[in-house]
Amino acid sequence: MIFFFFGLNVSRNIANKVRSNVTLLIINKLLGLNTLGISLVCLDFAPYDPNPSHTHPYNTKHLVVKDGTFLVGFVTSNPNKLFTKVLNKGHFFIFPIGLLFTSNLT
């Protein structure tokens, strides 16, 4: 399809070594993303498995919780301040560009 994708509501198999699954929604699956600089990733995590702290230096990350509860947070750079929030199903959170962040399914 060019402008439509379905299936992000389907939970993926997490019975693997890393206890997670990544569904990429990039230009080869949705041609309408061409030249927009946008991609989407659906992550399925096992409960209590951490998503290691990391940054996205070139983009802002948006998180929508489709099931479960997440503890999320990021650290600002000047001054160093930690922001955390507990998210539940249907909640939305933005991680600003380039900041160190983490998210854990609880």
N, C-alpha and C positions, 0 to 999 in steps of 0.2 A: 504494500500500500504506500501511497505517497504521503498522506497527511493523517493516517489513522493507524493505531497499533492497539491490539487487545491482548490481555493475558497478564498484566501486572498484578491483577488481583489473585492470581493463582500462586499458592505457596509452592516453592521448589524443594527438591530433595536436599536435605542437609545431613544425610547419613554418609558423611565422608570425613577424611582426615582433619579438615579445617572446620568442620561443623557449620558450614555456611554455603551459600550459593549466590552467584551474581548473575543477574539478567541485564544485559546491556541493551540499551535502546539508542543506537547510533545511526549514522547516515546509511549504512548498508541495510538497515531494517526499516528506516523511515526516511525516505528521500527528501521529504519536506524540510528536514533539518539542514540541508545543504546550504553552506555559506552563513548560517545563523550563529555558529559558535556555541551551539547548545547540544548537550547529550543528557541522557537520563539513565540512571542505574537503579535497579531494584535489588536490594540485599535481603536475603533470608538468613537470619542468625539463629543458632541454638541458644536457649536461655542461659544466662550467666556467662556467656563467652564474650570477652572484650573485643572491641574494635580498636586496635592499637592507636595511640595518639599519633596524629600526622597533620600535615597542612595541604592545602590546595593553593599553590602560589599564584595561579593564573585565573581562578574563578571562585565565585561564591557557591557554597554548597547549601542546598535546600533539602530538608528532611521532612517527610510525611510518614507518620507511624500508621501502618495499615493493620497491625495487631500487636498486642502486648504493651509493655511499658519500657521506656528507654530513659536512662539517665544520660544527659548530654551536657557538654560544657566546652568552653573555649577560654583562652587566656589572651587578654589584650596586650599590646606591646608597650604602651606608654601611658600611664604606669601599668606595671604588670598586675592585672586584676582578673580573678577567676569568675566567670559567669556560669552558673549551672541551672538546670531545669529538669524536672521529671515530666516526661511526655507520655501521654496515653493515646489509645487508638483515635485517629482522626486529627491529632495535633500536628502543627507545622512549626518548624524551627529553621532559622537561617544562621549559618556559620559564615562570618565575614571573610572576605578574600585574604589569604595569606596567614591567617592566625592558626596557632596550634589548637587542635580540638580533639575530643574523644566522644565516643558514644558506646553505651553498653546496654544490652537487653537484660532486664531484670526479671 
